[in-house]
Amino acid sequence: MTSEKLIKAKSGWAMLAITVLVFVASCAGLVWSIVLLASADEAGLEAPPFAGPMMLVGFLLFALGVILSSGFIALKPGEAKVCLLFGNYIGTIRESGFYWANPFYSRKMGEAGPDEEVAEDGGKKGGLAAKASSVISTKVSLRARTHNGERIKVNDKQGNPIEIATVVVWRVSDTAKALFDVDNYISYVSMQTETALRHVASIYAYDHMEDDDAANTSITLRSNIEEVSNSLKEELGLRLAPAGVEVDDARLTHLAYAPEIAPAMLRRQQAEAIIAARKKIVEGAVSMVDMALSELSDGGIVDFDEDRKATMASNLMVVLCGESEAQPVLNTGSLY
């Protein structure tokens, strides 16, 4: 595993002045030698012996100026420059500013294979755009990036097919690992995000299937968003650490049953809601019937025997639990 090594580069302003002087001297030598040769030719005289060497020196100074000018580096805040000299890792410049470094430092890492041609936003491209995006630069962005994953179909812990998607906020924390330990760190983030999401989705159930499912305390994808997001973030942190990538946040952006079972699961949820509502109604009705019978008996208003209590309780339960309004019936006779 490669570790990042920080280095400092020379200020580019002093070298800029030297480079300008080199170009000025080159132009002056070329112009002077050309003027001397032209004047000697017009006068029909032999050219000065130093005119040829002066022109050669002018060309050499111009080539030197071109080489020196290729060593300038401008880094914006949130950028780093990885310095490679003939395949050897020299170090990383992280401080923003205008610098001059060895002009022979590599500017590109080469091209990734066709399977790694992924754009920085995580989406695949084709043609020339894909080829351009597959070229990895030695100038690495340290700013936070967002990977918006596509919807994928997976099976949850109970084997139900679900659709799930995530958004991941990540940044490069170790430039050496990002460039040298993986082939294409942008593609690596995309692939590992999908793998981690599939794994996390498979260890949790979509929802509680039964009311007595461990007293509804088990973690599910739908009910425990924070716990699932933290689990996904930890999983991504472990998977992306070899690439020198740090995960700032990971959240689910889409969660639903797959279309083939969505109608059945909707009916199940509706049935659960109806059962829960009925349960509340019955609990309230039993409490009201008990209160009514107790107050009528304790207050001496009506003297109930067991049969009368059962009849009164039955009538009150029908009135309180019925979906339609009760129709009163006057009984002028006796129960016996």
N, C-alpha and C positions, 0 to 999 in steps of 0.2 A: 504494500500500500504506500502511495506517495503522500508526503506531507507538504503543506504549503510553507515556503520560505520567503519571508519579506525582505526586500532589498530597497535601497534608495537610489534614485537616478540623479544625474547632474541637471542643474537648471538649464533650460533650453535657450534662455535669452543671450547668455554669453556666447554659446556656440552659434546662435543665429547671427550675431555680429561677425564672428569669424567666417562663417559660410558666405555672408554677403561680401566680405573683403576678398575671399577667394574668387568669387564670381567676378568681382570688379577687376582684380588682377588678371584673371583669365581673359576677360574682354579687352582690357588694355593691352595685354601682350599680343593677342590675335590682331587687334586693329593696328597696333604699331608695326608688327611684322608685315602685315598686308600693305600698309602705306609705304614702308621701305622697299618692298619688292616691286610695287607699282611704280614708285618714283625712279628706281634704278632701271626698270624696263623702259620707261618713257625717255629717260636720258641716254639710253643705250649703254649704260654702265653696268659693271658687274655688281650683283647684289651683295650687300654687306654680309660678311661671314656669320654674323650672329643673328641674321633674320630668320634663317631656317630653324635653329635651335629655339629661338624665341617663340616661333609659332608652335613648335612641339610642346614647349613648356605651357603655352596658353591652352592647348588641348588637354594636357595632363591636369592643369589646374581646373578646367571645366569639369573633367571627369571626377576629380576629387570633390568639387562642390556638389555634384549630383549625388555622390556617395554620402557625403556629410548631411545633405538635406533629407535623405531617407531615414535618418536616425531620430528625427523629431517625433515626439509623442505628446499628444494632448489628451488628458484624462478629465472627463467631467465627473462631478460628484456621483457616486454610486457605480463607478467603473474601476476595473483593475486590468493591468497589463501583465500577461504571463510571458516571461522572457525565455526564449529557446534559442540556443546557439548551436547550430549544426547537430540538432537532435538532443542536446544536453539541456536539462532544466536548470536555469541559473537562479531564478527567483521570481517573485511577483511584486509589482508596484501597485500599491493600493491608494496612495495619496493623490488627490486630484491636483492638476496643475499642468504646466508646460515644461516638458523635460526633453533631454537628449540622451539617447542610449546608443549602444553599439548598433550601427546601421545594418549589421548582418543578422540581427535577431529576426526570427521567423514571424511572419504576420498571419499565417494560416496554419491550421493543423491538418489540412488535407480534407478529403471528402469521405463521408460515411457511405456505407453500403446502401443499396436500394431499399432495404427494409427499414432503414433508420432515417429516411428522408421525411422528416416531420418539421413543420414550421414551429416557431416559438409560441404560438397561441395554442398549440396542441393539435391543430387540425392538419390533415394530410393535404398536400398539394401535388400538383402534377406538372410535367414538362419542365421548362426552364426554371420556374419558381421553385419546384421541389429540388432541383439540382443546386440552385443558389442557396437555399436554406440548409442543405446538407453540408455545406462548407463551414467548418467550425473555425471561428476567428480566435486568435490569442488574446483579444480584448474581450473580457467577460463582464457582463452586467451583474452588479451586486444588488440591484433593486429587487423588490418583491414582485413576483409574477403570479398570475392567476391561471390555473389550468381548469377549464370548464369541461368536465368529462361528459361523454355521451351517455344516453340511457342504455343500460345493459340489462339483459334478462338473466336472473340467477334463481337458485332455489334456496329458500330460507332453512332454518333449522328443522322445521317440520316437513320439508320437502315441497312446500307450496311455491309455484313459480311466481316471481315478483319482478317488477321493473324498478330499477334504482339508478340514481345518478348522483354525482358529487362535484363540488368545487373545492380546489385545493390552492392555498396561498403558500408559495414556496420561494426560496431565495438560495443563491449559491453562497455557501459559507467557507468552502475550501476550494480555491480555483485549481490547485494541482490535482486533487482527486477528481474534480469534475472533468478535466481535460484528458487526464492520463489513465485513470482507473476504469473508465467506461468508454464505450465507443462514441456515443452521442448522448450527452447528459439530458438534453431536452426530450429526446425519444425515450430515454430511460425513465424519466419522471412520468411520462404518459403511460408507458407499459406497466410500471410498478403501481401506479395509482389504480388502474383497472384490476390488477391482481389483488391488491390489498382490499379493495372494495368488495370483490367477490368473496374473499376470505371472511371479512367481517360480516357480510350479509348471511353467510352460511352458518355462523355460530349463534345467531339470534333468530328468534321467531318473529314473524311480522307483527302478530298481536296475540293476546291471550285467547286461546281457543275455548277454554272452559272457565267457569266461575271459580272453581276450586283449584286452579292452576297455581299451586304454592301460594295461595292467598293473594294471587295477583301481584306478587312482589318480584317475579322474575323480570329481567330486562328484555324489552322488545324493541323492534325497530320503530314502531309507530308511537309508543308511549314514552320512550326514554331517549329523546333526541340528543340531549347533552352527553349522556353516558356513551351512546353509540358514536357520537362525533369524537369524543376523547379517545375511545378505543381505536377509531380509524386513524386519528392523528398519531397515536403511539405506533400503530402498525406501519404507517408510512415513514415515520421517523427511523425505524429500524431498517426498513427496506432501502431508503434513500441515503442513509449514512455513508455507505461505501462510495457514493458518487459525490460526496461533499455537499449535499443539499440539505437544507434545514427547512422543516415544515412549520409555518407560522399558524395555520388554521386549516381545518378540513370540516366541511359541512355537507349534509345531504341536501340536494336541491330537488329531488324527485323521488317519491316512494309510492308505489301503487301495486295492486295485484295485477298479474298478467291478464290480458283481455280474455283468455279462454276460461278463466275461473272467476273473473270479476263479478259477473251476475250472481253466481252462487254465493260468493262471499258477501255480497250486498244483501241478499236475502237472509243470510245467517245473522248479519249485524242488525237488520231490521227485527228479526225474531228475538234477538237478545234484548233489544231496546223495549219491545213489547212485553217480554217476560219481566224485565226489571221494573217497568211501569206498573204491571199487574201486581207484582210483589209489594211495591210501596202502597198501592191502593188497599190490598188485603190487610197489610200490617196496620194501616190507619183505621180501616173499618173494624178490625178486631178490637183495637184500643177504644174506639168510640162506643161499640156495643157493650164492652165491659164497663165503661164509665156510666153509660145510660142505665144498665141493669143495677149497678151498685147504688147509684143515686136514687132510683125509684124504690129499691128495697130498703135502703138505710133511712130514707125520709118517711117511710110508712105510707107512701102514696099507693103502692100496689103490693099485694102479698103474692109473691111468685112461688109456685112449686116447681119441681124440675121440668114437668111438661110445659108449663107456661114459659119458663125461662128459655127452653129450647125453641118454642114457637116464636117468641119475641126476638131471640137472637137470629133465627132464620129469616124472619121478615126484615130486620134491620140490615142484615148482610146483603139481602137482595136489593134493598133500596140503595145502600151505600156503594155496592160493587157493580151494579147494573150500568150498562152503557147508555140506556134510554131512561127517560123519566118514569118513575113508578106511578102506577094508576091506583089510587086509593079504593079499597073495598070495605064497605061498612058491614060488620058482622053483628047482627042483633040477637044471635043465639048464644049458646054456650059451647065451650070446648068439650064438655062432657055430655 
